[in-house]
Amino acid sequence: FVWNQTDCRGHAQSALRAMLQDSDIDFANLIEFDGFSNLTAIPDTWARLQSTCGRDRVDLLYNTSRWRNSSLGGAGQVGCMISEDRPFIVQAFERIDTATEGSSDGLDGVVVIGAHFPHPSRFNESLSDDLVLPLRL
């Protein structure tokens, strides 16, 4: 594999699409991924949620053949961990049709966090209540 520096965005989009199609994963957190000008980067069976703070962006991708956003009130939250910086997404998901999934783990729902955490030098600042409060519910 040779990375063509003149088409970095194209290579990143292709790599993302291949990973989502070929890997047995349910969720992906992308930080500052600038490959969505052409939405073919995401397979048809995937959707995304997005949070932006200033110029910083987080995309939480999820496999729509397995999961849907929870219908419960307050099941999703977006915000900034630091004022105008470090976006996050907290989202509850419900498994789609658990009877046909053949799952024996008993998992019907999950809470997923997609975030761009601060660098260690800024971690002494307290995290936003917007991030912490949904986790307490």
Backbone as CSV, one residue per row, in Angstrom:
resi,resn,N_x,N_y,N_z,CA_x,CA_y,CA_z,C_x,C_y,C_z
1,PHE,0.852,-1.184,0.000,0.000,0.000,0.000,0.887,1.233,0.000
2,VAL,0.708,2.075,-0.979,1.458,3.323,-1.068,0.461,4.471,-1.006
3,TRP,0.701,5.384,-0.095,-0.185,6.525,0.097,0.190,7.618,-0.891
4,ASN,-0.755,8.011,-1.729,-0.540,9.070,-2.700,-0.790,10.405,-2.008
5,GLN,0.246,11.164,-1.765,0.119,12.408,-1.019,-0.707,13.460,-1.734
6,THR,-0.904,13.318,-3.029,-1.708,14.301,-3.756,-3.196,14.009,-3.645
7,ASP,-3.560,12.846,-3.108,-4.975,12.494,-2.941,-5.216,11.917,-1.551
8,CYS,-4.782,12.629,-0.539,-4.907,12.157,0.844,-6.374,11.933,1.212
9,ARG,-7.245,12.868,0.844,-8.669,12.744,1.168,-9.266,11.494,0.520
10,GLY,-8.936,11.253,-0.732,-9.451,10.085,-1.437,-9.005,8.783,-0.783
11,HIS,-7.740,8.725,-0.378,-7.236,7.526,0.294,-7.919,7.330,1.647
12,ALA,-8.118,8.414,2.373,-8.779,8.312,3.680,-10.221,7.841,3.507
13,GLN,-10.923,8.366,2.518,-12.297,7.935,2.256,-12.347,6.456,1.889
14,SER,-11.441,6.024,1.019,-11.412,4.620,0.612,-11.092,3.701,1.777
15,ALA,-10.135,4.110,2.610,-9.767,3.302,3.769,-10.924,3.201,4.757
16,LEU,-11.615,4.307,4.977,-12.769,4.298,5.884,-13.867,3.385,5.350
17,ARG,-14.199,3.534,4.093,-15.255,2.710,3.488,-14.909,1.227,3.594
18,ALA,-13.670,0.871,3.284,-13.249,-0.532,3.362,-13.330,-1.043,4.795
19,MET,-12.894,-0.230,5.757,-12.940,-0.649,7.157,-14.383,-0.900,7.598
20,LEU,-15.296,0.000,7.239,-16.684,-0.141,7.664,-17.363,-1.336,6.982
21,GLN,-17.006,-1.602,5.733,-17.617,-2.712,5.006,-17.023,-4.060,5.385
22,ASP,-15.721,-4.095,5.593,-15.030,-5.370,5.752,-14.844,-5.812,7.193
23,SER,-14.997,-4.918,8.140,-14.800,-5.255,9.548,-16.149,-5.495,10.207
24,ASP,-16.164,-6.363,11.161,-17.396,-6.671,11.883,-17.509,-5.726,13.081
25,ILE,-17.752,-4.437,12.780,-17.861,-3.438,13.834,-19.222,-2.772,13.787
26,ASP,-19.605,-2.173,14.895,-20.903,-1.515,15.005,-20.799,0.003,15.037
27,PHE,-19.686,0.532,15.597,-19.540,1.973,15.793,-18.118,2.399,15.444
28,ALA,-17.987,3.653,15.013,-16.670,4.234,14.758,-16.707,5.701,15.158
29,ASN,-15.657,6.151,15.814,-15.518,7.545,16.218,-14.418,8.176,15.367
30,LEU,-14.764,9.206,14.613,-13.800,9.885,13.764,-13.556,11.289,14.302
31,ILE,-12.301,11.638,14.431,-11.931,12.949,14.948,-11.302,13.753,13.832
32,GLU,-11.887,14.922,13.565,-11.384,15.836,12.545,-11.193,15.144,11.194
33,PHE,-12.115,14.262,10.850,-12.053,13.569,9.563,-12.680,14.466,8.515
34,ASP,-11.915,14.831,7.527,-12.376,15.779,6.518,-12.733,15.063,5.224
35,GLY,-13.274,13.865,5.334,-13.553,13.090,4.133,-15.009,13.018,3.762
36,PHE,-15.843,13.916,4.287,-17.270,13.801,4.046,-17.803,14.753,2.988
37,SER,-16.928,15.401,2.245,-17.429,16.241,1.159,-18.115,15.364,0.118
38,ASN,-17.672,14.118,0.024,-18.283,13.137,-0.856,-18.782,12.007,0.041
39,LEU,-20.085,11.919,0.248,-20.634,10.983,1.223,-20.539,9.523,0.807
40,THR,-19.885,9.237,-0.311,-19.676,7.839,-0.674,-18.668,7.183,0.262
41,ALA,-18.048,7.964,1.133,-17.105,7.392,2.102,-17.828,6.491,3.101
42,ILE,-19.121,6.690,3.268,-19.888,5.895,4.224,-20.762,4.908,3.455
43,PRO,-20.659,3.623,3.750,-21.541,2.645,3.095,-23.016,2.935,3.401
44,ASP,-23.904,2.440,2.554,-25.339,2.689,2.709,-25.902,2.202,4.036
45,THR,-25.286,1.202,4.636,-25.805,0.640,5.888,-25.242,1.349,7.119
46,TRP,-24.627,2.504,6.920,-24.072,3.277,8.022,-24.659,4.679,8.025
47,ALA,-24.750,5.268,9.218,-25.205,6.653,9.370,-24.233,7.353,10.316
48,ARG,-24.347,8.670,10.376,-23.440,9.408,11.248,-24.170,10.469,12.045
49,LEU,-23.623,10.727,13.214,-24.005,11.857,14.052,-22.767,12.745,14.120
50,GLN,-22.976,14.041,14.273,-21.835,14.947,14.242,-21.952,15.995,15.334
51,SER,-20.810,16.358,15.898,-20.729,17.455,16.863,-19.530,18.312,16.488
52,THR,-19.731,19.627,16.504,-18.672,20.563,16.142,-18.521,21.609,17.228
53,CYS,-17.289,21.895,17.574,-16.962,22.970,18.520,-15.853,23.796,17.894
54,GLY,-16.152,25.021,17.552,-15.165,25.832,16.841,-14.852,25.171,15.517
55,ARG,-13.588,24.859,15.278,-13.194,24.170,14.041,-13.035,22.668,14.242
56,ASP,-13.172,22.214,15.455,-12.973,20.809,15.807,-14.277,20.032,15.582
57,ARG,-14.169,18.819,15.028,-15.364,18.035,14.710,-15.164,16.576,15.102
58,VAL,-16.257,15.972,15.572,-16.310,14.545,15.876,-17.486,13.958,15.098
59,ASP,-17.253,12.831,14.455,-18.314,12.098,13.772,-18.432,10.733,14.422
60,LEU,-19.628,10.385,14.856,-19.907,9.058,15.403,-20.694,8.297,14.349
61,LEU,-20.096,7.252,13.790,-20.736,6.438,12.766,-21.313,5.190,13.417
62,TYR,-22.473,4.739,12.923,-23.062,3.513,13.455,-23.703,2.696,12.347
63,ASN,-23.681,1.391,12.559,-24.191,0.426,11.599,-25.714,0.362,11.733
64,THR,-26.432,0.890,10.738,-27.891,0.973,10.811,-28.576,-0.371,10.573
65,SER,-27.833,-1.373,10.156,-28.443,-2.700,10.030,-28.500,-3.388,11.397
66,ARG,-27.793,-2.851,12.383,-27.774,-3.432,13.727,-28.325,-2.517,14.817
67,TRP,-28.235,-1.181,14.614,-28.566,-0.232,15.667,-29.392,0.922,15.133
68,ARG,-30.214,1.486,16.015,-30.945,2.730,15.734,-30.841,3.618,16.965
69,ASN,-30.999,4.926,16.739,-31.002,5.849,17.870,-32.131,5.472,18.814
70,SER,-31.883,5.550,20.095,-32.899,5.223,21.084,-34.071,6.193,20.979
71,SER,-35.261,5.674,21.182,-36.461,6.506,21.141,-36.745,7.160,22.490
72,LEU,-35.960,6.859,23.505,-36.155,7.445,24.823,-35.780,8.926,24.815
73,GLY,-36.538,9.727,25.528,-36.223,11.142,25.650,-34.877,11.335,26.328
74,GLY,-34.101,12.278,25.862,-32.800,12.559,26.447,-31.742,11.533,26.125
75,ALA,-31.966,10.729,25.081,-31.036,9.646,24.749,-29.801,10.127,24.002
76,GLY,-29.769,11.384,23.605,-28.618,11.908,22.891,-28.216,13.277,23.388
77,GLN,-26.925,13.528,23.380,-26.401,14.817,23.836,-25.146,15.134,23.036
78,VAL,-25.005,16.370,22.595,-23.782,16.836,21.963,-23.330,18.091,22.680
79,GLY,-22.046,18.368,22.617,-21.547,19.584,23.253,-20.043,19.693,23.131
80,CYS,-19.490,20.629,23.909,-18.057,20.898,23.925,-17.525,20.634,25.326
81,MET,-16.422,19.892,25.416,-15.815,19.636,26.724,-15.122,20.876,27.266
82,ILE,-14.586,21.678,26.378,-13.959,22.944,26.712,-14.641,23.989,25.837
83,SER,-14.809,25.180,26.311,-15.507,26.206,25.546,-14.974,26.307,24.117
84,GLU,-15.865,26.082,23.141,-15.545,26.148,21.715,-14.438,25.187,21.275
85,ASP,-14.280,24.066,22.005,-13.233,23.111,21.657,-13.618,21.737,22.202
86,ARG,-13.085,20.703,21.616,-13.214,19.311,22.043,-14.679,18.841,22.088
87,PRO,-15.247,18.596,20.897,-16.641,18.155,20.815,-16.822,16.721,21.300
88,PHE,-18.062,16.418,21.689,-18.423,15.062,22.085,-19.846,14.766,21.646
89,ILE,-20.140,13.482,21.571,-21.488,12.971,21.317,-21.717,11.845,22.314
90,VAL,-22.825,11.895,23.026,-23.267,10.790,23.873,-24.606,10.364,23.306
91,GLN,-24.726,9.105,22.892,-25.953,8.645,22.246,-26.301,7.238,22.703
92,ALA,-27.549,7.055,23.095,-28.059,5.720,23.405,-28.592,5.103,22.114
93,PHE,-28.298,3.832,21.931,-28.753,3.093,20.761,-29.529,1.869,21.199
94,GLU,-30.490,1.463,20.364,-31.253,0.234,20.581,-30.885,-0.746,19.477
95,ARG,-30.679,-1.991,19.880,-30.386,-3.022,18.884,-31.638,-3.247,18.031
96,ILE,-31.437,-3.459,16.755,-32.555,-3.704,15.845,-32.866,-5.182,15.832
97,ASP,-34.104,-5.522,16.103,-34.626,-6.885,16.016,-33.684,-7.914,16.642
98,THR,-33.597,-7.884,17.951,-32.683,-8.780,18.663,-33.023,-10.252,18.442
99,ALA,-34.270,-10.550,18.130,-34.650,-11.953,17.930,-33.947,-12.552,16.720
100,THR,-33.754,-11.762,15.682,-33.105,-12.306,14.482,-31.597,-12.149,14.526
101,GLU,-31.103,-11.404,15.486,-29.657,-11.231,15.602,-28.982,-12.496,16.104
102,GLY,-29.754,-13.337,16.828,-29.166,-14.548,17.378,-28.224,-14.253,18.528
103,SER,-28.400,-13.104,19.146,-27.502,-12.701,20.217,-27.893,-13.367,21.523
104,SER,-26.918,-13.918,22.188,-27.174,-14.515,23.490,-26.599,-13.650,24.600
105,ASP,-26.101,-12.455,24.248,-25.499,-11.603,25.272,-26.525,-10.794,26.049
106,GLY,-27.790,-10.813,25.621,-28.837,-10.086,26.311,-28.747,-8.583,26.131
107,LEU,-27.900,-8.105,25.250,-27.706,-6.679,25.043,-28.765,-6.147,24.087
108,ASP,-29.645,-5.295,24.609,-30.669,-4.682,23.771,-30.359,-3.227,23.472
109,GLY,-29.469,-2.637,24.267,-29.122,-1.238,24.080,-27.723,-0.965,24.579
110,VAL,-27.194,0.165,24.140,-25.847,0.553,24.527,-25.750,2.075,24.455
111,VAL,-24.919,2.652,25.300,-24.610,4.075,25.223,-23.208,4.199,24.650
112,VAL,-23.082,5.002,23.595,-21.799,5.170,22.908,-21.369,6.631,23.043
113,ILE,-20.096,6.825,23.311,-19.539,8.178,23.400,-18.493,8.333,22.318
114,GLY,-18.668,9.344,21.498,-17.663,9.737,20.525,-17.134,11.085,20.969
115,ALA,-15.831,11.197,21.178,-15.301,12.438,21.735,-13.869,12.681,21.290
116,HIS,-13.517,13.952,21.288,-12.134,14.378,21.076,-11.672,14.957,22.405
117,PHE,-11.039,14.109,23.197,-10.642,14.520,24.541,-9.499,15.519,24.504
118,PRO,-9.422,16.367,25.516,-8.343,17.356,25.581,-6.976,16.701,25.732
119,HIS,-5.959,17.418,25.339,-4.587,16.986,25.575,-4.324,17.010,27.080
120,PRO,-3.396,16.205,27.573,-3.159,16.116,29.021,-2.934,17.461,29.705
121,SER,-2.309,18.405,29.034,-2.060,19.701,29.665,-3.340,20.467,29.950
122,ARG,-4.432,20.135,29.261,-5.716,20.822,29.474,-6.685,19.968,30.267
123,PHE,-6.260,18.783,30.661,-7.164,17.890,31.373,-7.455,18.350,32.788
124,ASN,-6.671,19.291,33.308,-6.954,19.785,34.644,-8.205,20.650,34.671
125,GLU,-8.652,21.114,33.493,-9.921,21.811,33.416,-11.027,20.777,33.585
126,SER,-12.083,21.140,34.277,-13.154,20.168,34.498,-13.906,19.916,33.196
127,LEU,-14.337,18.674,33.030,-15.111,18.340,31.843,-16.493,18.968,31.941
128,SER,-17.033,19.324,30.819,-18.335,19.962,30.770,-19.408,19.082,31.392
129,ASP,-20.320,19.706,32.135,-21.463,18.978,32.680,-22.297,18.342,31.578
130,ASP,-22.262,18.929,30.372,-23.009,18.366,29.246,-22.555,16.941,28.942
131,LEU,-21.270,16.643,29.173,-20.758,15.302,28.951,-21.043,14.398,30.138
132,VAL,-20.869,14.907,31.335,-20.960,14.085,32.538,-22.412,13.765,32.897
133,LEU,-23.318,14.702,32.794,-24.704,14.488,33.229,-25.424,13.350,32.507
134,PRO,-25.313,13.202,31.164,-26.010,12.076,30.519,-25.539,10.714,31.018
135,LEU,-24.314,10.636,31.490,-23.792,9.366,31.972,-24.363,8.999,33.333
136,ARG,-24.872,9.977,34.060,-25.439,9.736,35.390,-26.893,9.292,35.318
137,LEU,-27.542,9.517,34.187,-28.979,9.191,34.065,-29.231,7.713,34.018
